[in-house]
Amino acid sequence: MPFYESIFVVRPSLTDEDTQKIIEKMKGVVEKSGATVLKSENWGKKKLAYEVKRERKGTFIYLHFKSDGGVVSDLERSYRLEDSVIKFLTVRLEQEAVQRPAAEPKESYRGRVQ
């Protein structure tokens, strides 16, 4: 089964409780479709690069899950129906990117590690 990452931005005016409810709702959509949520993180409020739906800031939420492809359409449909979600992006990860260890230091032309 392939791995997916989904990041969505919710309105910063929501309370922490409301934000948590939306996170749980989206995790429920993923799990209802037969996927496994591996990680979910609230990255907090951050300034947006440009104004989105009259908002200059947003609360960023990260979901990492493992599933067959059908769950993505259900999840993105839920994002579109939720008024509090102002932006989202879901990508499929390459198998190698998930299992690859951290980058090792490169050697210079003199054989020293930089």
N, C-alpha and C positions, 0 to 999 in steps of 0.2 A: 504494500500500500504506500502511495506517495505521501510526503509530508507537505504541509501548507503553513504559511504565515499570513496572518490577517492583522492589519492595523486599522483602527477606526478612531475618529476624533469626535468627541461629544461636546456639546455646548458647555462653556466654563461656568455658566450661571447655575448649573445643577448642583444640588447638595451632594455630599459624599454618599449619602444613602441612596439617592436617585441614581447616581453614577454606578454604584454597586449593583443596583437592581438591573440596570441595562447590561452590565457585564454578565450577570447571572442569566439573563434572558438570552443573550447571544451564545453563551456556553450551552444553554439548554437546546437551542436550535441546532448547534453542531452535534451534540450528543444524541438528539432525537433522530437525526439523519444517519446514525450509525457510526459516527466518527469518535475518535478518542482525543480528548483535550489533554495535551502534554504539559502546557504551561500557559498561564494567563498572568499578565502584569499590568498594573496601572502606572504609567510613566509620569503622571501628573500633568499640571497645567503648563503649557508652553506657548510662546508667541508663534503665530503662524507666519509663514513667509509672505502671504498675501491674504487679503480679506476674503472670507468664505461665508456666504449667507449672513453678511453684516457682522461677522465675528472676527476679531483680531487675535484672539487667543482660543485655545481649545485644550481639552483633557485627552491625552493620547492613551489608548488601550491596545495592548498587544496580545494576540492569541496565536498559539502554536499548536497545530493538531495534525493527526494522521487519519487519512480517510481515502475512500474512492472519490472520484471527481464530482459526484452528484451533490455533495453537501455544499459546494461553493455557491451554486446558484440559489439554494435555499437561504444560505447565510446572507448573501448580497441582497436578496429580496427583502429580508428582514431589516437590513441596514436602510434600504430605501423607504420602507414603511415607517420606520422610527424617526419622528421629527427631531429628536435630540441629537441624532447622528448627522454631522455636517459633512464628513468626508470619510472615505474608506478605500482600502486597497488590499487585495488578497493575491498572493503569488504562490506558485508551486515551487518547492525547493528541489534542486537536483539531489539525487541520492548521495553523491560524493560530497556535496556541501554539508550535509547533515553529519556524516560519519568521519569527515576529515579531521585530523588533530590540528591543534594550533600551529601556525606557521613557525618553522624553525629559523634561527638566525642564518643569514647568508654569509658566506665567506667572501672576503675581498680578494683581489688579485694577489695579495701577499700571503694569503692563507690565514689571516686573522679574522676572528669573529667580530662583527660590528654590532 
